Amino acid sequence: MYKLNKKNLEKRLNSLLDLLWRNGISGSEESVDFIIFLLLFKKLDTSQPQMEITWTEVRESLRHLPVNLLIDDIRRQIEQLAGHGLTGPFYLNSMGMLLEAMELVEDIVNSLHSNQNYVYIFDILGSTISKQQRLTVFTPLRLANTLVRMNEVNDSDILVDPACGMGNFLIASLPFTRQIRGFDNNAFSIRLTNAKLYLCDFTVSEVSYVNSLERGLDYAESQASVILTNPPFSMKIKTKDLSFSLKFTSKQTQPSEIMFLWRSLSILKPGGRGAIVLPESFFFSDMYVEARHILFKEALVDGVISLPRGMFKSSAQLKTSVLLFRKKESRTLNTEYVWFYEMDSSEFSQTEDYYSEEEDTYQTMLSAWFRRNQDADQWFKAKNENYSFRSYPLRSAHSKNITFASFNEIVNQKYLLSVTNYSYIEPEPDNYGDPQNLLSEVLELEEQITEELRHIIDQTRWIADQKNQEFPDDKGDELPTSNESALKEKYFHELIIEIERKERKQLMNMQLKIIKTNLGWFLNELADWQLKLLYTFFKSHQPLAAHEAAKRIIGVQSALQTILLFESFGVLERTLDKDINIPSYDEKEDTDTVFDRQGNPLLMDRWQPAISYMEGENL
């Protein structure tokens, strides 16, 4: 099997991006549009003999033409042969730059050896460009491939992504089904996804520029058999303009992630299955109790995958988890148990030098998913309701990162779905030590006792001699010297100190275990306190301005330091909400506005309660 050298491909792409940056194309969207343009041109030049302007002609005989007029002619040619809406606008400043870029792209394409390998170009590009502020969050292809296989997508399935972004879930499903649908309200994302699908030989695309939360998509309800999506987070959506099928509550606004969860359920047909990436707060926060309750009414929850921070290469490194579910075929059905998988950061770090089929999925997680029924039997058989586990019951999970919770357990926990709430806790070992060592210690202790008794007898004899009393077995031993008495006293003192030191060490170890056990509880209480504190000053449903709350409590001078302290604890994070109105410099400011030393109003960052404070490594 051919393996694509990842490092070489990444090196070539970085050279191309560096060329674009040096020639004034520094924006992420403009760079990607130009690269897509050249990739489409090269592919059509190879597969379409009726090309009027060929790749070779541009490099050899059309150098004298104005570069941007030539680009327009090639773009019209691409639209005629491949379809409209695949390329975006860009501007070049020289023919030399175009020819140099064509040489680099030709080298990249020749290294692919297969049209299916075009996806790896965008996997590297997506990882690079999505780190910039406000760009579409990038779902790694490896995660998309894994979730497609976990949902066992086949050729009879209709797969839909209601927030397709860069389209990796659709790309990952192509080897299994050609019935794919994608929706997004970002024009660049739609253009990029359609181009990727065309380059991978999927020429009949059904990826549309649509806001999937609006009523215009109601026609697609109960049509999909599989839903895979990674929707936008932390955006407040007004429910009055949305589809009636999404109004599970009477609240006027809902977080965007919740609305996309309801939309996913409405699009799925009964019995359909899905996976959705959600912020960590959904799984444990009291603000989502009602939403989690509704989820269990409408769906069968199969599993939760806790993803490590950094999985999605974006500017906002949010902690997220994947929810695996099926739409109920009958309201009488209930979730039997939930499978929890905590993914370690070392597991998702792909350090291999090549792309291959085996390395395109998370094999450990896949294997655990497909044996979950057997593991569940072992788990609940070993679990005792009155006592903790004697040992970790799953022999196949060496890292002890797989746990289960029954439906009743989850109900009793207010529908909490955070992995940390059901993590395996190592039982206190009944460690009595090695028998041979214990016997040696007993013998040593008996010797010490015998020695101490001998000393006591000696002291007693000495006292008796002083009082002219005789013992039947008196041997007439001499009186201990003052040095001997001092040594004995020193020995007893050291013995007492050693006993106290051991007791103190044992007590410290016990306290340390208590602290570690209650660390999650402490962080939870800290976040709840912070949330109540902020809501004291802000009753609206908009994301909170933590600067203002801090100023009213401790004053303007310490506000910024306090917010940075909250952020360092992982309790607050900057919100990406675009709808917040921040006063401009020309508008009248209120009396609580923060000013710099020159008297100019400062533009405030907006903050909200963090969704990732449960991570202990943040401390």
MARLUM-429934 format. One record per residue (C-alpha): residue in three letters; x, y, z. Coordinates in steps of 0.02 Angstrom, whole numbers, padded with zeros to 5 digits, always signed. Layout:
// MARLUM-429934
AlaXYZ ...
This chain:
// MARLUM-429934
Met+00000+00000+00000 Tyr+00064+00173-00048 Lys+00103+00289+00096 Leu+00103+00477+00069 Asn+00252+00564+00149 Lys+00170+00688+00265 Lys+00324+00790+00306 Asn+00370+00816+00124 Leu+00192+00868+00080 Glu+00186+00989+00226 Lys+00354+01062+00176 Arg+00295+01093-00003 Leu+00133+01175+00056 Asn+00228+01288+00176 Ser+00339+01343+00032 Leu+00185+01386-00069 Leu+00105+01483+00074 Asp+00269+01575+00102 Leu+00273+01625-00082 Leu+00096+01692-00070 Trp+00136+01789+00089 Arg+00290+01868+00010 Asn+00184+01925-00138 Gly+00047+02007-00037 Ile-00079+01863-00022 Ser-00078+01847+00166 Gly-00262+01819+00205 Ser-00309+01639+00241 Glu-00464+01635+00129 Glu-00375+01721-00016 Ser-00227+01600-00002 Val-00340+01447-00002 Asp-00444+01514-00148 Phe-00285+01536-00251 Ile-00222+01361-00207 Ile-00392+01285-00252 Phe-00389+01380-00417 Leu-00220+01304-00464 Leu-00269+01129-00405 Leu-00428+01132-00509 Phe-00333+01200-00659 Lys-00203+01062-00646 Lys-00333+00924-00623 Leu-00439+00982-00771 Asp-00283+00999-00879 Thr-00247+00815-00846 Ser-00425+00747-00863 Gln-00506+00863-00993 Pro-00424+00861-01166 Gln-00540+00999-01229 Met-00456+01133-01123 Glu-00432+01293-01222 Ile-00296+01359-01107 Thr-00181+01222-01047 Trp-00061+01214-00901 Thr+00087+01196-01019 Glu+00034+01345-01125 Val+00027+01460-00975 Arg+00202+01408-00920 Glu+00281+01417-01093 Ser+00192+01528-01218 Leu+00071+01644-01125 Arg+00196+01733-01013 His+00170+01897-01104 Leu-00016+01912-01059 Pro-00078+02021-00914 Val-00083+01901-00769 Asn-00255+01943-00697 Leu-00339+01941-00869 Leu-00265+01768-00895 Ile-00330+01715-00724 Asp-00506+01772-00772 Asp-00501+01670-00933 Ile-00443+01514-00840 Arg-00578+01542-00707 Arg-00715+01545-00840 Gln-00644+01386-00912 Ile-00649+01302-00741 Glu-00830+01355-00715 Gln-00880+01284-00884 Leu-00800+01115-00852 Ala-00814+01092-00663 Gly-00960+01202-00614 His-00991+01370-00533 Gly-00943+01422-00358 Leu-00782+01323-00340 Thr-00658+01468-00346 Gly-00652+01631-00250 Pro-00577+01802-00284 Phe-00392+01841-00272 Tyr-00272+01963-00354 Leu-00094+01931-00416 Asn+00038+02065-00440 Ser+00151+01977-00566 Met+00160+01838-00694 Gly+00320+01777-00612 Met+00229+01742-00451 Leu+00097+01639-00544 Leu+00228+01536-00634 Glu+00325+01502-00474 Ala+00164+01450-00386 Met+00118+01335-00532 Glu+00286+01249-00517 Leu+00259+01216-00332 Val+00080+01154-00360 Glu+00136+01037-00498 Asp+00265+00964-00380 Ile+00130+00940-00246 Val+00005+00857-00365 Asn+00138+00739-00434 Ser+00176+00679-00257 Leu-00005+00629-00223 His-00016+00477-00340 Ser-00207+00474-00317 Asn-00352+00597-00324 Gln-00410+00532-00155 Asn-00251+00603-00079 Tyr-00306+00783-00114 Val-00392+00777+00056 Tyr-00222+00777+00141 Ile-00179+00944+00063 Phe-00330+01022+00145 Asp-00299+00927+00307 Ile-00131+01017+00321 Leu-00201+01183+00259 Gly-00350+01174+00377 Ser-00239+01139+00525 Thr-00134+01292+00480 Ile-00264+01423+00432 Ser-00396+01382+00562 Lys-00281+01446+00700 Gln-00324+01623+00646 Gln-00459+01721+00738 Arg-00641+01690+00688 Leu-00601+01566+00550 Thr-00706+01411+00534 Val-00657+01279+00661 Phe-00566+01137+00576 Thr-00615+00956+00612 Pro-00461+00845+00586 Leu-00485+00714+00451 Arg-00425+00578+00568 Leu-00565+00613+00692 Ala-00693+00625+00550 Asn-00636+00456+00480 Thr-00652+00378+00652 Leu-00828+00443+00685 Val-00885+00386+00511 Arg-00827+00210+00551 Met-00901+00213+00726 Asn-01071+00252+00649 Glu-01045+00111+00523 Val-01092+00217+00372 Asn-01138+00111+00220 Asp-01196+00138+00040 Ser-01381+00140+00088 Asp-01358+00285+00211 Ile-01402+00467+00181 Leu-01272+00566+00278 Val-01302+00749+00323 Asp-01192+00880+00405 Pro-01299+01033+00451 Ala-01143+01138+00489 Cys-01018+01062+00368 Gly-00882+01196+00381 Met-00732+01131+00284 Gly-00825+00971+00241 Asn-00715+00838+00320 Phe-00861+00732+00381 Leu-00927+00728+00202 Ile-00755+00688+00131 Ala-00729+00549+00259 Ser-00895+00467+00213 Leu-00861+00456+00024 Pro-00783+00281+00028 Phe-00944+00216+00111 Thr-01088+00316+00036 Arg-01113+00440-00106 Gln-01276+00506-00032 Ile-01209+00656+00062 Arg-01284+00826+00103 Gly-01198+00976+00178 Phe-01263+01146+00237 Asp-01174+01300+00300 Asn-01205+01488+00304 Asn-01023+01530+00268 Ala-00990+01556+00081 Phe-00804+01519+00094 Ser-00838+01353+00183 Ile-00962+01301+00048 Arg-00840+01347-00090 Leu-00699+01252-00006 Thr-00804+01097+00026 Asn-00870+01088-00152 Ala-00694+01107-00222 Lys-00627+00969-00109 Leu-00767+00852-00161 Tyr-00735+00887-00346 Leu-00548+00856-00328 Cys-00591+00689-00245 Asp-00696+00642-00399 Phe-00865+00678-00320 Thr-00934+00790-00456 Val-01119+00795-00407 Ser-01113+00892-00246 Glu-01262+00932-00135 Val-01178+01059-00022 Ser-01285+01214-00004 Tyr-01267+01391+00062 Val-01407+01379+00191 Asn-01433+01419+00374 Ser-01490+01247+00429 Leu-01578+01318+00583 Glu-01705+01416+00481 Arg-01873+01352+00422 Gly-01812+01333+00242 Leu-01731+01168+00288 Asp-01887+01089+00361 Tyr-01907+00988+00202 Ala-01757+00884+00255 Glu-01832+00828+00420 Ser-01831+00641+00456 Gln-01732+00609+00296 Ala-01556+00570+00356 Ser-01498+00403+00424 Val-01333+00475+00489 Ile-01288+00646+00559 Leu-01107+00698+00586 Thr-01070+00879+00631 Asn-00958+01000+00726 Pro-01068+01155+00746 Pro-01020+01331+00803 Phe-01022+01362+00992 Ser-01068+01505+01109 Met-01178+01602+00989 Lys-01346+01659+01058 Ile-01484+01614+00935 Lys-01657+01694+00942 Thr-01785+01555+00930 Lys-01931+01656+00859 Asp-01862+01651+00680 Leu-01814+01468+00682 Ser-01901+01309+00633 Phe-02043+01257+00746 Ser-01965+01084+00765 Leu-01819+01163+00860 Lys-01922+01246+00996 Phe-01909+01121+01136 Thr-01916+01257+01270 Ser-02002+01425+01294 Lys-01836+01519+01306 Gln-01817+01663+01184 Thr-01633+01628+01153 Gln-01532+01467+01150 Pro-01346+01430+01128 Ser-01303+01385+00949 Glu-01235+01214+00997 Ile-01403+01166+01075 Met-01501+01224+00922 Phe-01389+01120+00807 Leu-01416+00969+00920 Trp-01606+00990+00902 Arg-01587+01016+00714 Ser-01484+00856+00702 Leu-01622+00760+00791 Ser-01757+00835+00678 Ile-01661+00790+00519 Leu-01631+00611+00576 Lys-01763+00482+00538 Pro-01818+00368+00681 Gly-01679+00246+00718 Gly-01551+00358+00635 Arg-01382+00378+00718 Gly-01266+00524+00740 Ala-01116+00606+00820 Ile-01101+00790+00866 Val-00956+00886+00942 Leu-01014+00993+01089 Pro-00928+01106+01216 Glu-00882+01024+01380 Ser-01004+01136+01475 Phe-01152+01046+01394 Phe-01103+00884+01481 Phe-01090+00948+01660 Ser-01156+01126+01681 Asp-01318+01157+01774 Met-01366+01279+01636 Tyr-01392+01129+01520 Val-01489+01015+01638 Glu-01652+01044+01543 Ala-01567+01015+01375 Arg-01490+00851+01434 His-01659+00795+01503 Ile-01741+00831+01334 Leu-01600+00739+01246 Phe-01638+00578+01343 Lys-01823+00597+01300 Glu-01790+00615+01113 Ala-01638+00503+01089 Leu-01544+00351+01149 Val-01374+00410+01210 Asp-01243+00280+01166 Gly-01078+00361+01212 Val-00974+00512+01258 Ile-00795+00537+01199 Ser-00695+00665+01298 Leu-00575+00748+01176 Pro-00411+00826+01234 Arg-00385+01013+01220 Gly-00302+01057+01055 Met-00395+00928+00951 Phe-00468+01068+00844 Lys-00331+01181+00777 Ser-00417+01347+00810 Ser-00379+01509+00901 Ala-00501+01461+01039 Gln-00432+01301+01116 Leu-00595+01243+01191 Lys-00620+01080+01284 Thr-00749+00975+01192 Ser-00828+00803+01189 Val-00919+00700+01059 Leu-01098+00643+01091 Leu-01148+00479+01007 Phe-01335+00450+00996 Arg-01482+00373+00903 Lys-01653+00449+00873 Lys-01788+00353+00964 Glu-01906+00247+00862 Ser-02027+00243+01009 Arg-02047+00352+01163 Thr-02056+00195+01269 Leu-01873+00156+01234 Asn-01742+00217+01357 Thr-01554+00223+01359 Glu-01486+00066+01443 Tyr-01312+00130+01480 Val-01186+00259+01416 Trp-01009+00216+01361 Phe-00879+00344+01416 Tyr-00708+00357+01333 Glu-00576+00480+01392 Met-00453+00513+01251 Asp-00277+00551+01308 Ser-00179+00691+01225 Ser-00043+00568+01176 Glu-00171+00464+01081 Phe-00223+00604+00963 Ser-00046+00666+00929 Gln-00008+00595+00759 Thr+00181+00583+00752 Glu+00195+00464+00605 Asp+00287+00526+00451 Tyr+00163+00454+00327 Tyr-00023+00455+00288 Ser-00095+00281+00273 Glu-00262+00194+00300 Glu-00212+00127+00472 Glu-00152+00298+00531 Asp-00308+00389+00468 Thr-00413+00328+00615 Tyr-00395+00313+00802 Gln-00382+00125+00808 Thr-00383+00109+00999 Met-00544+00208+01013 Leu-00624+00113+00868 Ser-00583-00055+00946 Ala-00653+00001+01114 Trp-00814+00060+01032 Phe-00847-00103+00941 Arg-00819-00210+01096 Arg-00922-00096+01210 Asn-01062-00223+01233 Gln-00942-00355+01299 Asp-00854-00225+01407 Ala-01022-00165+01476 Asp-01064-00343+01529 Gln-00898-00356+01621 Trp-00919-00184+01699 Phe-01093-00207+01772 Lys-01057-00386+01824 Ala-00906-00327+01925 Lys-00991-00173+01995 Asn-01068-00186+02167 Glu-01196-00055+02213 Asn-01142-00050+02394 Tyr-00954-00062+02375 Ser-00824+00006+02255 Phe-00738-00100+02125 Arg-00607-00219+02192 Ser-00506-00183+02034 Tyr-00530-00111+01860 Pro-00646-00238+01776 Leu-00600-00214+01592 Arg-00449-00319+01549 Ser-00440-00250+01372 Ala-00424-00066+01426 His-00250-00050+01499 Ser-00257+00139+01522 Lys-00420+00126+01622 Asn-00499+00266+01518 Ile-00663+00174+01480 Thr-00809+00180+01600 Phe-00996+00149+01596 Ala-01148+00224+01683 Ser-01323+00153+01688 Phe-01474+00259+01645 Asn-01527+00262+01829 Glu-01356+00324+01882 Ile-01365+00465+01755 Val-01541+00515+01809 Asn-01484+00520+01991 Gln-01341+00634+01939 Lys-01457+00763+01856 Tyr-01417+00691+01684 Leu-01232+00734+01701 Leu-01134+00666+01553 Ser-00959+00724+01595 Val-00829+00586+01592 Thr-00758+00649+01756 Asn-00920+00610+01847 Tyr-00906+00426+01804 Ser-00717+00402+01802 Tyr-00646+00245+01878 Ile-00577+00278+02053 Glu-00439+00162+02108 Pro-00496+00073+02269 Glu-00388+00087+02423 Pro-00280-00070+02417 Asp-00287-00194+02561 Asn-00098-00203+02562 Tyr-00032-00304+02708 Gly+00138-00328+02630 Asp+00239-00481+02586 Pro+00218-00621+02719 Gln+00406-00651+02728 Asn+00439-00467+02759 Leu+00300-00461+02888 Leu+00376-00609+02980 Ser+00546-00525+02981 Glu+00468-00368+03051 Val+00381-00468+03188 Leu+00543-00554+03237 Glu+00634-00389+03238 Leu+00498-00313+03345 Glu+00508-00459+03467 Glu+00694-00433+03482 Gln+00666-00250+03520 Ile+00536-00295+03652 Thr+00655-00421+03731 Glu+00793-00293+03734 Glu+00681-00163+03815 Leu+00624-00289+03946 Arg+00806-00329+03983 His+00839-00144+04011 Ile+00687-00131+04125 Ile+00746-00281+04227 Asp+00919-00205+04242 Gln+00844-00042+04304 Thr+00734-00134+04428 Arg+00882-00231+04498 Trp+00978-00072+04520 Ile+00834+00007+04616 Ala+00819-00149+04723 Asp+01004-00144+04763 Gln+00985+00036+04816 Lys+00848-00013+04937 Asn+00942-00168+04995 Gln+00810-00280+04917 Glu+00858-00445+04838 Phe+00781-00540+04694 Pro+00784-00731+04687 Asp+00880-00729+04524 Asp+00991-00582+04568 Lys+01161-00606+04487 Gly+01238-00457+04574 Asp+01249-00352+04415 Glu+01337-00187+04432 Leu+01247-00021+04434 Pro+01231+00057+04259 Thr+01344+00204+04235 Ser+01279+00379+04199 Asn+01336+00363+04018 Glu+01232+00204+03996 Ser+01078+00292+04068 Ala+01104+00439+03951 Leu+01118+00323+03801 Lys+00958+00234+03849 Glu+00868+00398+03869 Lys+00930+00457+03700 Tyr+00875+00294+03620 Phe+00697+00308+03688 His+00689+00490+03630 Glu+00742+00446+03453 Leu+00618+00302+03450 Ile+00474+00417+03496 Ile+00529+00547+03365 Glu+00535+00412+03230 Ile+00360+00351+03275 Glu+00293+00530+03268 Arg+00379+00560+03100 Lys+00300+00404+03024 Glu+00129+00449+03091 Arg+00147+00626+03023 Lys+00199+00561+02851 Gln+00052+00440+02849 Leu-00067+00581+02893 Met+00004+00692+02755 Asn-00020+00553+02626 Met-00200+00532+02682 Gln-00232+00719+02667 Leu-00152+00722+02493 Lys-00269+00582+02435 Ile-00418+00678+02504 Ile-00363+00835+02410 Lys-00342+00741+02246 Thr-00510+00656+02267 Asn-00600+00820+02298 Leu-00508+00925+02168 Gly-00648+00911+02040 Trp-00776+00959+02172 Phe-00672+01110+02222 Leu-00659+01172+02042 Asn-00845+01146+02018 Glu-00884+01250+02172 Leu-00762+01385+02114 Ala-00846+01399+01945 Asp-01021+01400+02020 Trp-00968+01541+02136 Gln-00895+01640+01992 Leu-01050+01615+01888 Lys-01166+01674+02028 Leu-01052+01823+02057 Leu-01061+01880+01877 Tyr-01248+01852+01861 Thr-01271+01965+02012 Phe-01220+02110+01902 Phe-01283+02051+01733 Lys-01460+01983+01719 Ser-01469+01984+01528 His-01443+01830+01420 Gln-01296+01906+01329 Pro-01120+01841+01366 Leu-01050+01924+01520 Ala-00928+02070+01527 Ala-00821+02011+01670 His-00723+02174+01676 Glu-00879+02264+01734 Ala-00918+02138+01870 Ala-00741+02142+01935 Lys-00737+02333+01935 Arg-00890+02346+02045 Ile-00817+02224+02169 Ile-00634+02273+02183 Gly-00617+02433+02082 Val-00549+02477+01910 Gln-00364+02462+01955 Ser-00373+02277+01997 Ala-00506+02224+01871 Leu-00391+02169+01731 Gln-00278+02072+01850 Thr-00429+01983+01923 Ile-00494+01932+01751 Leu-00323+01866+01701 Leu-00320+01767+01863 Phe-00492+01692+01823 Glu-00427+01648+01649 Ser-00269+01566+01718 Phe-00379+01454+01826 Gly-00480+01409+01672 Val-00639+01482+01746 Leu-00663+01618+01613 Glu-00633+01624+01427 Arg-00651+01754+01291 Thr-00813+01737+01195 Leu-00818+01732+01005 Asp-00996+01803+00999 Lys-01004+01926+00854 Asp-01170+02004+00906 Ile-01108+02098+01060 Asn-01113+02285+01038 Ile-00953+02364+01104 Pro-00958+02555+01113 Ser-00849+02639+00984 Tyr-00733+02783+01024 Asp-00860+02907+00954 Glu-01003+02847+01062 Lys-01040+02912+01235 Glu-00964+02800+01367 Asp-01042+02765+01536 Thr-00958+02810+01700 Asp-00891+02635+01726 Thr-00793+02628+01564 Val-00609+02582+01584 Phe-00489+02720+01530 Asp-00302+02713+01497 Arg-00176+02836+01571 Gln-00205+02959+01429 Gly-00393+02959+01462 Asn-00441+02859+01308 Pro-00577+02727+01328 Leu-00513+02549+01317 Leu-00595+02420+01205 Met-00649+02280+01322 Asp-00636+02095+01290 Arg-00798+02005+01323 Trp-00792+01852+01436 Gln-00902+01707+01482 Pro-00891+01561+01605 Ala-00765+01439+01537 Ile-00819+01269+01477 Ser-00655+01186+01521 Tyr-00621+01222+01704 Met-00635+01038+01751 Glu-00461+01003+01680 Gly-00345+00982+01827 Glu-00191+01025+01723 Asn-00252+01206+01710 Leu-00202+01234+01890 
